[in-house]
Every structure is written in structure tokens, then in C-alpha cells.
Amino acid sequence: MKITPLDIQQQQFKVKTFRGLDPDDVDAFLQTVAGEMESLLRENSDLKEQLARQTRDMLEIAEKEREMRDVLLSAQRVTEEMKVNALKEAELIVSEAELKGERIVVDAERQLGDMKVRVEEVRRQKIQFEMSFKALLDSFARQLSGNETL
């Protein structure tokens, strides 16, 4: 059975005429007990409300913490993906640069080979021209020597 402050205030005791309690003292004590009990009930109610608020706040904080953890994990995953993609892109750029460099070297070697062939052709033509020119000069020299004898 729950006792309320009102129950305490309304409690009646039988009065005995011989050696009984002073009714005024009993009423005063009951009033004090009722007041104290009322104060304790109010404090208990306030504490329950405070506990409920703190529990709600704690649940909200836990939810926000979970959301922040999820956001951080998501950001970490995105960062890792960006790093991986950046490394792949860098590797691709390096590979393309190496291929382009190899093509340039191969093209330069081909051009060098072509130029060597041209230089050899020019040398051959020079030697051929020199020989033809010398033969022509010899021919003219012979003609000149032959004409002088005439």
C-alpha cells in the first residue's frame, strides 16, 4: 500500500485518556512527515524527469556519434579510393609517357638511320660526281693536249 502525504495528514489515531499521546504533537509530527514526504516525492519526480532528459540526451549523443563515425568512415573510404585512383592515374600517365618516350626514341633512331643512308648516298654521289668530273677534266685535258698537237 502506497502512502501519500495526504494519507499522513489525514491519519487519525485513537485518543486514550490515560497515558496517551498529545494529539497536537502527533498532528504536528504528521504534518512535518507529510511535508517531508511531499518534498521527497517532488524531488523524486524531478530526478526521474532529469534522468529521462539525460537518457534522451545520451541517446541523441550516441546517435550523433554513430552518424559522425559513419561520416568519418565514409570519408576515409572516399579518401582511400581517391588515393588508389590517383596512383592508378599516375601509373597510367607514367606508362603513357614511357611509351611516348620509346616511340620518340624509335622514331629518332629511324630518322638517324635514314640520315645515315642519305649521308652515304650523298657521299656516294659526291664520289661519283668527283670521278665523273675528273673523267670529264681528263677528257678535256686530253682534247686540249690533242688540239695543241694539231
SULZIZI-V672785 format. One record per helix or strand of 3 or more residues. SS is the DSSP state (helix for helix, strand for strand). FROM is the first residue (numbers start at 1). LEN is the number of residues. Records with the same first field share a line. If there is no record, write none. Layout:
# SULZIZI-V672785
SS: FROM-LEN, FROM-LEN
This chain:
# SULZIZI-V672785
helix: 5-6, 23-127
